[in-house]
Amino acid sequence: MARKPIVVPCPSCRQPSRYGPENPWRPFCSERCRSLDLGAWASESYRVPAISPPDGPADDNESDPPRH
């Protein structure tokens, strides 16, 4: 019984892309889309938002000395 191929949207161009061993660029649809994505990472176009921690202890219990 043959499996139905999994088709996902390409992360770069959103076109249908086969997700399986027959597609060496998976999850991308082509080498071009894969290279464009790699270039975006290399040029730091993709960034993860960072939230700075507040100054001082986050909890009042952190400033108390340990109890034995």
C-alpha positions as CSV (number, residue, x, y, z in Angstrom):
1,M,0.0,0.0,0.0
2,A,1.6,3.3,-1.1
3,R,1.7,6.2,1.2
4,K,0.2,9.5,0.1
5,P,3.0,12.0,-0.1
6,I,3.1,14.8,2.5
7,V,2.8,18.2,1.0
8,V,3.7,21.3,3.0
9,P,3.9,25.0,2.2
10,C,7.5,26.1,1.4
11,P,8.7,28.3,4.2
12,S,10.1,30.8,1.7
13,C,7.6,31.1,-1.2
14,R,4.6,29.3,0.3
15,Q,4.2,27.0,-2.8
16,P,3.4,23.3,-2.2
17,S,6.5,21.3,-1.4
18,R,6.7,17.5,-1.1
19,Y,8.1,16.6,2.3
20,G,10.0,13.3,1.8
21,P,13.2,11.7,0.7
22,E,12.6,12.5,-2.9
23,N,12.9,16.2,-2.1
24,P,16.5,16.9,-1.1
25,W,15.7,20.5,-0.1
26,R,12.7,19.7,2.2
27,P,10.9,21.5,3.7
28,F,11.7,24.0,0.9
29,C,10.5,23.5,-2.6
30,S,13.8,24.2,-4.3
31,E,17.5,24.8,-3.7
32,R,16.9,28.5,-4.5
33,C,14.3,28.9,-1.6
34,R,16.6,27.0,0.8
35,S,19.5,29.3,-0.1
36,L,17.4,32.4,0.3
37,D,16.4,31.3,3.8
38,L,20.0,30.4,4.7
39,G,21.1,33.9,3.5
40,A,18.5,35.5,5.6
41,W,19.8,33.7,8.7
42,A,23.4,34.5,7.8
43,S,22.7,38.2,7.4
44,E,20.7,38.2,10.7
45,S,17.4,39.1,9.0
46,Y,15.7,36.7,11.3
47,R,15.8,37.7,15.0
48,V,14.3,36.3,18.1
49,P,12.7,39.0,20.3
50,A,14.4,39.3,23.7
51,I,12.8,40.7,26.8
52,S,15.3,42.1,29.3
53,P,14.8,40.8,32.8
54,P,13.8,43.4,35.4
55,D,16.4,44.9,37.7
56,G,16.5,43.4,41.1
57,P,15.0,40.1,42.4
58,A,12.0,38.8,40.6
59,D,10.5,37.5,43.8
60,D,10.7,38.8,47.4
61,N,11.7,35.3,48.6
62,E,14.9,35.5,46.6
63,S,16.3,38.3,48.8
64,D,15.7,36.3,52.0
65,P,18.6,34.3,53.4
66,P,18.1,30.5,53.2
67,R,16.5,28.9,56.3
68,H,17.9,25.8,57.9
